[in-house]
Amino acid sequence: MITAIAIMALGAIVLGAALGYASIKFKVEGDPLVEKIEAILPQTQCGQCGYPGCRPYAEAINKGEADINLCPPGGMEGVQRLADLLGREVKPLEAEEKPKAVAFIDEQTCIGCTLCIQACPVDAIVGAAKQMHTIIPELCTGCELCVPPCPVECISMEPITENLDNWKWKYPVIEIKRAA
Amino acid sequence: MLQLFKFKGGVKPQTNKTQSLAEPIGVAPLPSRLFVPLHQSIGGTPRPLVEPGERVLKGQLIGAADGWISSAVHASTSGTVRAVAEHIAAHPSGLATLSVEIEPDGLDEWTERTPIDHGAMEPEKVRERLREAGVVGLGGAVFPTHGKLTASKTVPMEELVINGAECEPFITCDDLLMRERAEETIRGVGVFRDLLQPKRVLIGIEDNKPEAVAALQAAVTKLGERFEVIAVPTRYPAGGAKQLIRVLTGKEVPSTKRSTDLGVQCFNVATAYTAWRAVAHGEPVVSRIVTLTGNVERPRNWEALLGTPLSEFVALGAPKADTNGYLMGGPMMGFEMPAMDAPLVKATNCIIAGSPTLFPPKAPEMPCIRCGECAKVCPHELQPFELYWFARAHNFGKTQEYHIFDCIECGCCSFVCPSRIPLVQYFRFAKSEIWAREKEKNAADQAKARFEWKTARDEREKAEKAEKLAKAAAAQAAKKAAEAAAAAAAPAAEASASDTPAAAPAAGSPALDAEAAKKAAIAAAMERARAQREAAAPKNTEQLTPAQQREIADIDARRRIMETQTAFNAEIAETQRTQSDEK
């Protein structure tokens, strides 16, 4: 009887020590799920979800504070992938999905106020005070944050058109012949 | 005799090569217009160097190579540049690309050509010459040739493989090139040999082209070279680079490596020919041999200028009435030309006129029965039926697990599929989706990094500003404390000193001096007031004597009057300005 208790107690101590050691040794810094959620988000940093960037939105999703359908740039595909990751229901997107676009500055109208430069979350606008500004299209994420601050309304969003660089082979579609 | 190896899989479609072999290579007449696309090879898009209205000569540089992996583009004939604008490309998408439109003047006048002696030059200079001459892989992949001519530093160059297999049905342009221009081709191979210094040079030709084998053999003997001309069994796709390397050397290039990692490099025969023209004659690539065959009255090979519109080129062969489309490339890997004014480019080895009898419309696709025929014929030993399944389900991660990027899109699987599934189309779709996602992911990562950097910078700037403000406030406080202390000590001394400047001139008494003395007194008083104002920043005022406090109150009162005055003045100035603005 006493031997049995001793054995069980010994076992408990050994296992407890092992678990305690493991919890210190293999401690995970931060929440790995946030990283995974953030990897799915498109990193436009546009704030259309109501959070100041993709990371805060990922954290809010992780805490259960935010829904998964608040990211318009991510589109329905993003919602789908978030739903798969988190085991939640797929919901229709809150806002309408827009075609991908990049900002364009009409250089004739630009007065060089630098307001758009301050608004750009990814430093994709070059220019200086009282000098013409321009957007580096390769770096622009299409977040539209530079559009409202412009006092002369010289920034427009240009949809990205299909060209030889971004053209994709289409999914093979079988033509269905009409029965006569 | 060299021992040959085998590659797995492959098919034997009807070759259909004899039709276009009856006549020698013809020189295509000058077309009425040329549309030379600037982006004709893999790599950076060349920058246009000409403007509308400019006269150009044949071989004149019109697009400068952009970056090292990029190749120059030249005017195909002499004439006038009509436009530098978007024109439909020889591409399955039917999209436009920046092209130079040239109206030929009929003179076909060459620009100055400077041959070089490649043996006496630095290898680097020879590579540069090939880049400037626009020499690219003419087998179909159009990779800039100079980029492949640097020997690996770590792996010794064992074999140089020259690809004359030409395994696709219908195409005969390399066959006729080897028959008619064997010597120059071999000399071009010599240039590659000199640059790469391989131990052996192997020229592989399918055994259905005995004339080409004989011609090259004769040229090799004549030039006293030690190249081996080898007939390889006819079996599609023996002309794939990895397949030919396997057949000739027995080396199998692993999926993660390139052939250069195994000490093997591979070039097409037509590339060797153009390289020789560029080196020995200073001629850039402005034309190429194109097979015109299929549903035409006169199938033949033509030396056609790059940029010739398809409509003018096919007229040379007189297409039959029931022609319903034109394929660029072979029937296995080619694509339908999007429009009749799409131009011939460096990648155009063959144009096949199609007709309902030649290429009957495909019967509808049936479900996959998993018979495994596709896996048997795949030269890369992939499992097309699995790839098909995952590509169809948009499960791109799985397609990569099944090595979709090893697929060379040779079309063997589609060729044998009893359910007539367009397998290659599914694979192309999956590949371009994966590439697009990869690009998007990279862009997102970059955006994230930039965003984090900007946030960090904003925070740092804020912290720096706060620190600066705190420092300034502290300095101000210290200064004021010091001044207050000085002010406390000063009044007594100042009271005696302040009288002297006014008193001294007054003692002099002449009337003229009195005026000056008054002015001096006023100046001194103002000076004093200024000093006092500066000194009397009201802090540490608790321990002052009543007299000092009175003084401070006086000064403050004076200052207030002055301030109201300046404000008043400013207001007047403001109203005046606005009035003038309104005017």
Chai-1 contact restraints between the chains, C-beta under 6 A:
chainA,res_idxA,chainB,res_idxB,connection_type,confidence,min_distance_angstrom,max_distance_angstrom,comment,restraint_id
A,P42,B,A444,contact,1.0,0.0,6.0,A-B,restraint_1
A,Q43,B,A444,contact,1.0,0.0,6.0,A-B,restraint_2
A,Q43,B,A447,contact,1.0,0.0,6.0,A-B,restraint_3
A,Q43,B,K448,contact,1.0,0.0,6.0,A-B,restraint_4
A,Q45,B,F451,contact,1.0,0.0,6.0,A-B,restraint_5
A,P121,B,F451,contact,1.0,0.0,6.0,A-B,restraint_6
A,V122,B,A447,contact,1.0,0.0,6.0,A-B,restraint_7
A,V122,B,R450,contact,1.0,0.0,6.0,A-B,restraint_8
A,V122,B,F451,contact,1.0,0.0,6.0,A-B,restraint_9
A,D123,B,R450,contact,1.0,0.0,6.0,A-B,restraint_10
A,D123,B,K454,contact,1.0,0.0,6.0,A-B,restraint_11
A,T141,B,A447,contact,1.0,0.0,6.0,A-B,restraint_12
A,L164,B,L95,contact,1.0,0.0,6.0,A-B,restraint_13
A,L164,B,T97,contact,1.0,0.0,6.0,A-B,restraint_14
A,W167,B,S93,contact,1.0,0.0,6.0,A-B,restraint_15
A,K168,B,S432,contact,1.0,0.0,6.0,A-B,restraint_16
A,K168,B,A436,contact,1.0,0.0,6.0,A-B,restraint_17
A,W169,B,R428,contact,1.0,0.0,6.0,A-B,restraint_18
A,W169,B,F429,contact,1.0,0.0,6.0,A-B,restraint_19
A,W169,B,S432,contact,1.0,0.0,6.0,A-B,restraint_20
A,Y171,B,F429,contact,1.0,0.0,6.0,A-B,restraint_21
A,P172,B,P422,contact,1.0,0.0,6.0,A-B,restraint_22
A,P172,B,Q425,contact,1.0,0.0,6.0,A-B,restraint_23
A,P172,B,Y426,contact,1.0,0.0,6.0,A-B,restraint_24
A,I174,B,E365,contact,1.0,0.0,6.0,A-B,restraint_25
